[in-house]
Amino acid sequence: MKVPGVPFVQGRNAYDDRDGQKFGIAIHATDNTATAEAEASYATRRTDGVSSHFYVDADSIVQSLDTDSRAGHAGSTNGNENGISVEITGRSTSSRQWWLDNVAWDRLAEVLAVVCRYYDIAPRRATVAEMQANPQVRAFYGHNDMRLAWGGTTHTDPGANFPWDQLLTKVEQAIDQNEDDMTPAQFLAILQDPAVARLMRALPWQYVGGGIPTGLSTLNVLNQIYEGVQNLQSGTISAEVVSGVLATLTPEAIAAAIPAELAEQVADELARRLAA
């Protein structure tokens, strides 16, 4: 997945993921104070096999690899295969206050909220024991956690003073907020992601009623809903038709026919048309 709205600069060291799945978000420190843009630029030409999915600094975030790709970031097969790498510019020896003052926390949280929802990753830090017992634990972990659980590296970042509480609280808040704030454009962008489309085509529509026949894929139904709202907005459906619908349907029938997440948008559009 390429996260909508995030600058993307293709990194050089992108590898095939064996199962195309991700289970954790791996937090790293770059051990320098370069910008995210400079790190992403360096990633286009580095020859040591190292890479990351995202680079973050004090005011920006850049995506370097599609999250479906495997990055070379952990030193271990488990970490590289299962983890989404996030490199935050800073040093492992930095103080807690330095981290709090020098990371684009809100923007990072917005992006990771999208990633967490996409891969069903919980905004919590896994213990080393959990990681050893289950390399596919759906949680966050640091480079040092991966070292202790799976070996393959001597790195101990992001360091003892990294504010995990700040990161996880921000991500959790962003997940809660974004549940209700996704725009139609963002929704469509996610549906157009090939990996999401494959899943939605394979998932049958399971809800009965509302005028939507069963037997369709979830992607088909969602596209029909989106197209219907777009028709309202573009004027394809006339005010006369809207008036006729309102005259023949009870409020209960209208509520049953319109998905709850679109009801307010459709109601506003109907009111605007009838007032015109």
Solvent accessible surface area in square Angstrom, and as a share of the most:
residue,aa,sasa,rsa
1,M,4,0.02
2,K,109,0.46
3,V,7,0.04
4,P,48,0.30
5,G,72,0.69
6,V,15,0.08
7,P,79,0.50
8,F,63,0.26
9,V,60,0.35
10,Q,96,0.42
11,G,4,0.04
12,R,134,0.49
13,N,9,0.05
14,A,45,0.35
15,Y,75,0.28
16,D,127,0.66
17,D,21,0.11
18,R,190,0.69
19,D,67,0.35
20,G,39,0.38
21,Q,85,0.38
22,K,1,0.01
23,F,13,0.05
24,G,0,0.00
25,I,0,0.00
26,A,0,0.00
27,I,0,0.00
28,H,2,0.01
29,A,8,0.06
30,T,27,0.16
31,D,70,0.36
32,N,48,0.25
33,T,85,0.49
34,A,36,0.28
35,T,70,0.41
36,A,0,0.00
37,E,89,0.40
38,A,48,0.37
39,E,17,0.08
40,A,0,0.00
41,S,50,0.33
42,Y,93,0.35
43,A,2,0.01
44,T,55,0.32
45,R,145,0.53
46,R,43,0.16
47,T,113,0.65
48,D,87,0.45
49,G,26,0.25
50,V,57,0.33
51,S,2,0.01
52,S,1,0.00
53,H,0,0.00
54,F,0,0.00
55,Y,5,0.02
56,V,0,0.00
57,D,12,0.06
58,A,55,0.43
59,D,118,0.61
60,S,23,0.15
61,I,4,0.02
62,V,4,0.02
63,Q,1,0.00
64,S,0,0.00
65,L,0,0.00
66,D,38,0.20
67,T,0,0.00
68,D,44,0.23
69,S,26,0.17
70,R,68,0.25
71,A,0,0.00
72,G,14,0.13
73,H,12,0.05
74,A,1,0.01
75,G,47,0.45
76,S,14,0.09
77,T,89,0.52
78,N,50,0.26
79,G,0,0.00
80,N,23,0.12
81,E,9,0.04
82,N,8,0.04
83,G,0,0.00
84,I,0,0.00
85,S,0,0.00
86,V,0,0.00
87,E,26,0.12
88,I,0,0.00
89,T,6,0.03
90,G,0,0.00
91,R,112,0.41
92,S,23,0.15
93,T,121,0.70
94,S,16,0.10
95,S,55,0.36
96,R,108,0.39
97,Q,106,0.47
98,W,77,0.27
99,W,0,0.00
100,L,48,0.24
101,D,95,0.49
102,N,43,0.22
103,V,9,0.05
104,A,14,0.11
105,W,15,0.05
106,D,87,0.45
107,R,78,0.29
108,L,0,0.00
109,A,3,0.02
110,E,77,0.34
111,V,1,0.00
112,L,0,0.00
113,A,0,0.00
114,V,24,0.14
115,V,0,0.00
116,C,3,0.02
117,R,72,0.26
118,Y,51,0.20
119,Y,20,0.08
120,D,103,0.54
121,I,7,0.03
122,A,38,0.29
123,P,36,0.23
124,R,98,0.36
125,R,101,0.37
126,A,3,0.03
127,T,78,0.45
128,V,39,0.23
129,A,70,0.54
130,E,57,0.26
131,M,0,0.00
132,Q,104,0.46
133,A,90,0.70
134,N,69,0.36
135,P,43,0.27
136,Q,79,0.35
137,V,13,0.07
138,R,86,0.31
139,A,0,0.00
140,F,0,0.00
141,Y,0,0.00
142,G,1,0.01
143,H,9,0.04
144,N,39,0.20
145,D,8,0.04
146,M,0,0.00
147,R,74,0.27
148,L,86,0.43
149,A,16,0.12
150,W,41,0.15
151,G,28,0.26
152,G,63,0.60
153,T,29,0.17
154,T,119,0.69
155,H,106,0.47
156,T,72,0.42
157,D,6,0.03
158,P,5,0.03
159,G,19,0.18
160,A,109,0.84
161,N,68,0.35
162,F,10,0.04
163,P,1,0.00
164,W,26,0.09
165,D,79,0.41
166,Q,45,0.20
167,L,1,0.01
168,L,27,0.14
169,T,68,0.40
170,K,56,0.24
171,V,0,0.00
172,E,91,0.41
173,Q,103,0.46
174,A,9,0.07
175,I,28,0.14
176,D,93,0.48
177,Q,118,0.52
178,N,29,0.15
179,E,104,0.47
180,D,127,0.66
181,D,75,0.39
182,M,73,0.32
183,T,64,0.37
184,P,57,0.36
185,A,73,0.56
186,Q,83,0.37
187,F,59,0.24
188,L,50,0.25
189,A,39,0.30
190,I,36,0.18
191,L,11,0.06
192,Q,123,0.55
193,D,21,0.11
194,P,92,0.58
195,A,15,0.12
196,V,16,0.09
197,A,8,0.07
198,R,151,0.55
199,L,117,0.58
200,M,41,0.18
201,R,153,0.56
202,A,83,0.64
203,L,75,0.37
204,P,76,0.48
205,W,41,0.14
206,Q,124,0.55
207,Y,154,0.59
208,V,133,0.77
209,G,45,0.43
210,G,27,0.26
211,G,80,0.77
212,I,34,0.17
213,P,83,0.52
214,T,81,0.47
215,G,73,0.70
216,L,47,0.23
217,S,28,0.18
218,T,16,0.09
219,L,12,0.06
220,N,62,0.32
221,V,1,0.00
222,L,32,0.16
223,N,61,0.31
224,Q,89,0.40
225,I,28,0.14
226,Y,39,0.15
227,E,105,0.47
228,G,30,0.29
229,V,11,0.06
230,Q,71,0.32
231,N,45,0.23
232,L,17,0.08
233,Q,88,0.39
234,S,87,0.56
235,G,44,0.42
236,T,98,0.57
237,I,55,0.28
238,S,44,0.29
239,A,39,0.30
240,E,132,0.59
241,V,83,0.48
242,V,5,0.03
243,S,47,0.30
244,G,35,0.34
245,V,65,0.38
246,L,62,0.31
247,A,89,0.69
248,T,110,0.64
249,L,72,0.36
250,T,76,0.44
251,P,105,0.66
252,E,127,0.57
253,A,37,0.29
254,I,34,0.17
255,A,71,0.55
256,A,72,0.56
257,A,45,0.35
258,I,38,0.19
259,P,37,0.23
260,A,93,0.72
261,E,136,0.61
262,L,32,0.16
263,A,42,0.32
264,E,135,0.60
265,Q,56,0.25
266,V,17,0.10
267,A,55,0.43
268,D,90,0.46
269,E,22,0.10
270,L,28,0.14
271,A,61,0.47
272,R,134,0.49
273,R,24,0.09
274,L,83,0.41
275,A,90,0.70
276,A,115,0.89
